[in-house]
Structures are given as C-alpha cells and as structure tokens.
Amino acid sequence: MLGIRHRYHGLFLLAGACFLAVLLLSGVGLRPKEEKVEDNNQRVTYLRSLGWTVDPAPLSAQYTTLPEEFPDVLQDYNELQQRQGFDLRPYAGKDVTIYIYRVLTDSMEETVYCTLYVHRGKVIGGDVHTASLNGFMSGLVREDGGTEKNG
C-alpha cells in the first residue's frame, strides 16, 4: 500500500511540473502589471523589467482625457490592452498621461517606441510600436529575449 501511495505522489509531482512548464513556455505570467510609476525613473525601470532599454528622456508626455465612448480605433487598441492584461474602459472619461520613449536597439532597421498610459501614477496600458505604415505594434512584454543596447 505504501508503494502505491508513493507512485501516485510521484505522478502527481510529475504532472504538476509539466503543467508549470507549459505555463512558462506559453508566456502566461509574462504579463505587464498595473504598477505604480510615479516618476520617470520608475517608468524606465518598469520598461526595463519587461525587456526594453529605452532612452531615459521621454520623447513626449501628453496629458489627455480618454473619451467616454471609445471610437472603433480605440476599441481595437483596447483589445491589444486586454490581451496583455490591461483594460482602458474603466478609465473612460478620466485624465491620463501618455509617455513615449525611444527604444535603444541594434536589431531593428527603424526606430521603435514604447508607449505607457498612466493614470494617477499607475500604468494602465501601453504598447511597443514603430511609426512606419509597414511597421508593427505589440504588447509591452518583449518576446525575443532582448537585443537592445545597454544604454
């Protein structure tokens, strides 16, 4: 009886280890958090924790109010936010600050930017993008392991 109990215990541990491996490999848990970023140093540190090295001087800090009703383009953008664990809808009608940083990278042919949406010192959304028509926009978590300059 003791041998059977140990065998099931071992199978249970093996199943748990496999489940954790699948979670880690699928990227679950690699989501950005609504984290406090009350100053520029904290914003830069937050982006670095997600795999991005940025020029510490933001290119812009734009103060705006999110609309009460999201137009189609903002609804589409919010879908990107929801896929990474954020949601801008609770902030409709609220004042936010949009910070844009230039990514320091050798791996891209064009300039890459990180955008953070901040409400009352808390990250509520963001993206990584290029400005060209043929460029890209993705969530904040870097998926390629990070190849930017250490700046």
VOZATI-929259 format. One record per residue (C-alpha): x, y, z; residue number from 0; chain. Coordinates in steps of 0.1 Angstrom, whole numbers. Example, Ala and Ser with C-alpha at 12.3 -4.5 7.8 and 13.67 -1.06 7.14 Angstrom:
<recs>
<x->123	y->-45	z->78	seq->0	mol->A>
<x->137	y->-11	z->71	seq->1	mol->A>
</recs>
This chain:
<recs>
<x->0	y->0	z->0	seq->0	mol->A>
<x->28	y->24	z->8	seq->1	mol->A>
<x->45	y->18	z->-26	seq->2	mol->A>
<x->12	y->27	z->-44	seq->3	mol->A>
<x->9	y->59	z->-24	seq->4	mol->A>
<x->45	y->69	z->-33	seq->5	mol->A>
<x->39	y->61	z->-70	seq->6	mol->A>
<x->8	y->83	z->-71	seq->7	mol->A>
<x->26	y->110	z->-53	seq->8	mol->A>
<x->54	y->109	z->-79	seq->9	mol->A>
<x->29	y->110	z->-107	seq->10	mol->A>
<x->12	y->140	z->-91	seq->11	mol->A>
<x->45	y->158	z->-88	seq->12	mol->A>
<x->54	y->150	z->-124	seq->13	mol->A>
<x->20	y->163	z->-137	seq->14	mol->A>
<x->24	y->195	z->-117	seq->15	mol->A>
<x->59	y->200	z->-131	seq->16	mol->A>
<x->46	y->195	z->-166	seq->17	mol->A>
<x->18	y->220	z->-160	seq->18	mol->A>
<x->42	y->246	z->-148	seq->19	mol->A>
<x->65	y->241	z->-178	seq->20	mol->A>
<x->35	y->246	z->-201	seq->21	mol->A>
<x->25	y->278	z->-184	seq->22	mol->A>
<x->61	y->292	z->-185	seq->23	mol->A>
<x->66	y->282	z->-222	seq->24	mol->A>
<x->32	y->297	z->-232	seq->25	mol->A>
<x->41	y->331	z->-217	seq->26	mol->A>
<x->14	y->330	z->-190	seq->27	mol->A>
<x->27	y->351	z->-161	seq->28	mol->A>
<x->47	y->373	z->-185	seq->29	mol->A>
<x->21	y->399	z->-185	seq->30	mol->A>
<x->28	y->435	z->-175	seq->31	mol->A>
<x->11	y->447	z->-143	seq->32	mol->A>
<x->-7	y->478	z->-134	seq->33	mol->A>
<x->23	y->490	z->-115	seq->34	mol->A>
<x->30	y->523	z->-97	seq->35	mol->A>
<x->53	y->545	z->-117	seq->36	mol->A>
<x->52	y->579	z->-100	seq->37	mol->A>
<x->83	y->593	z->-116	seq->38	mol->A>
<x->104	y->589	z->-148	seq->39	mol->A>
<x->130	y->566	z->-131	seq->40	mol->A>
<x->102	y->542	z->-121	seq->41	mol->A>
<x->87	y->543	z->-157	seq->42	mol->A>
<x->121	y->535	z->-172	seq->43	mol->A>
<x->127	y->507	z->-146	seq->44	mol->A>
<x->93	y->493	z->-154	seq->45	mol->A>
<x->100	y->491	z->-191	seq->46	mol->A>
<x->134	y->475	z->-184	seq->47	mol->A>
<x->116	y->448	z->-163	seq->48	mol->A>
<x->96	y->440	z->-194	seq->49	mol->A>
<x->127	y->436	z->-215	seq->50	mol->A>
<x->131	y->471	z->-230	seq->51	mol->A>
<x->160	y->495	z->-227	seq->52	mol->A>
<x->148	y->530	z->-235	seq->53	mol->A>
<x->164	y->564	z->-237	seq->54	mol->A>
<x->155	y->577	z->-202	seq->55	mol->A>
<x->143	y->610	z->-215	seq->56	mol->A>
<x->108	y->606	z->-228	seq->57	mol->A>
<x->101	y->619	z->-263	seq->58	mol->A>
<x->67	y->632	z->-251	seq->59	mol->A>
<x->44	y->633	z->-221	seq->60	mol->A>
<x->9	y->641	z->-234	seq->61	mol->A>
<x->-19	y->648	z->-210	seq->62	mol->A>
<x->-53	y->638	z->-223	seq->63	mol->A>
<x->-87	y->626	z->-213	seq->64	mol->A>
<x->-99	y->592	z->-226	seq->65	mol->A>
<x->-132	y->596	z->-243	seq->66	mol->A>
<x->-164	y->584	z->-226	seq->67	mol->A>
<x->-173	y->564	z->-257	seq->68	mol->A>
<x->-144	y->546	z->-274	seq->69	mol->A>
<x->-143	y->551	z->-312	seq->70	mol->A>
<x->-135	y->520	z->-333	seq->71	mol->A>
<x->-98	y->526	z->-334	seq->72	mol->A>
<x->-96	y->529	z->-296	seq->73	mol->A>
<x->-118	y->498	z->-292	seq->74	mol->A>
<x->-93	y->479	z->-314	seq->75	mol->A>
<x->-64	y->493	z->-293	seq->76	mol->A>
<x->-81	y->483	z->-261	seq->77	mol->A>
<x->-83	y->447	z->-274	seq->78	mol->A>
<x->-44	y->447	z->-275	seq->79	mol->A>
<x->-45	y->460	z->-240	seq->80	mol->A>
<x->-69	y->433	z->-228	seq->81	mol->A>
<x->-47	y->406	z->-244	seq->82	mol->A>
<x->-19	y->417	z->-222	seq->83	mol->A>
<x->-40	y->421	z->-190	seq->84	mol->A>
<x->-49	y->458	z->-191	seq->85	mol->A>
<x->-83	y->474	z->-199	seq->86	mol->A>
<x->-87	y->511	z->-207	seq->87	mol->A>
<x->-125	y->510	z->-204	seq->88	mol->A>
<x->-126	y->517	z->-166	seq->89	mol->A>
<x->-106	y->549	z->-174	seq->90	mol->A>
<x->-131	y->563	z->-199	seq->91	mol->A>
<x->-136	y->600	z->-192	seq->92	mol->A>
<x->-105	y->600	z->-169	seq->93	mol->A>
<x->-73	y->620	z->-173	seq->94	mol->A>
<x->-43	y->600	z->-183	seq->95	mol->A>
<x->-7	y->608	z->-193	seq->96	mol->A>
<x->8	y->591	z->-223	seq->97	mol->A>
<x->46	y->588	z->-222	seq->98	mol->A>
<x->65	y->578	z->-253	seq->99	mol->A>
<x->101	y->565	z->-251	seq->100	mol->A>
<x->126	y->556	z->-278	seq->101	mol->A>
<x->139	y->520	z->-276	seq->102	mol->A>
<x->177	y->517	z->-278	seq->103	mol->A>
<x->182	y->488	z->-302	seq->104	mol->A>
<x->206	y->474	z->-328	seq->105	mol->A>
<x->182	y->448	z->-340	seq->106	mol->A>
<x->156	y->469	z->-358	seq->107	mol->A>
<x->160	y->489	z->-391	seq->108	mol->A>
<x->136	y->516	z->-379	seq->109	mol->A>
<x->130	y->534	z->-347	seq->110	mol->A>
<x->110	y->516	z->-321	seq->111	mol->A>
<x->89	y->533	z->-294	seq->112	mol->A>
<x->74	y->522	z->-261	seq->113	mol->A>
<x->42	y->540	z->-250	seq->114	mol->A>
<x->29	y->539	z->-215	seq->115	mol->A>
<x->-6	y->550	z->-204	seq->116	mol->A>
<x->-5	y->562	z->-168	seq->117	mol->A>
<x->-34	y->572	z->-146	seq->118	mol->A>
<x->-26	y->587	z->-111	seq->119	mol->A>
<x->9	y->572	z->-111	seq->120	mol->A>
<x->-2	y->537	z->-122	seq->121	mol->A>
<x->4	y->520	z->-156	seq->122	mol->A>
<x->-30	y->512	z->-171	seq->123	mol->A>
<x->-18	y->502	z->-206	seq->124	mol->A>
<x->9	y->505	z->-233	seq->125	mol->A>
<x->25	y->492	z->-264	seq->126	mol->A>
<x->56	y->489	z->-284	seq->127	mol->A>
<x->55	y->501	z->-320	seq->128	mol->A>
<x->72	y->517	z->-350	seq->129	mol->A>
<x->59	y->547	z->-368	seq->130	mol->A>
<x->60	y->535	z->-404	seq->131	mol->A>
<x->30	y->523	z->-423	seq->132	mol->A>
<x->46	y->488	z->-427	seq->133	mol->A>
<x->57	y->488	z->-390	seq->134	mol->A>
<x->43	y->469	z->-361	seq->135	mol->A>
<x->25	y->473	z->-328	seq->136	mol->A>
<x->27	y->448	z->-300	seq->137	mol->A>
<x->21	y->444	z->-263	seq->138	mol->A>
<x->47	y->456	z->-237	seq->139	mol->A>
<x->63	y->423	z->-229	seq->140	mol->A>
<x->94	y->416	z->-250	seq->141	mol->A>
<x->92	y->381	z->-265	seq->142	mol->A>
<x->126	y->379	z->-283	seq->143	mol->A>
<x->148	y->378	z->-252	seq->144	mol->A>
<x->160	y->414	z->-256	seq->145	mol->A>
<x->187	y->425	z->-280	seq->146	mol->A>
<x->187	y->462	z->-273	seq->147	mol->A>
<x->218	y->483	z->-264	seq->148	mol->A>
<x->226	y->487	z->-228	seq->149	mol->A>
<x->221	y->524	z->-225	seq->150	mol->A>
</recs>
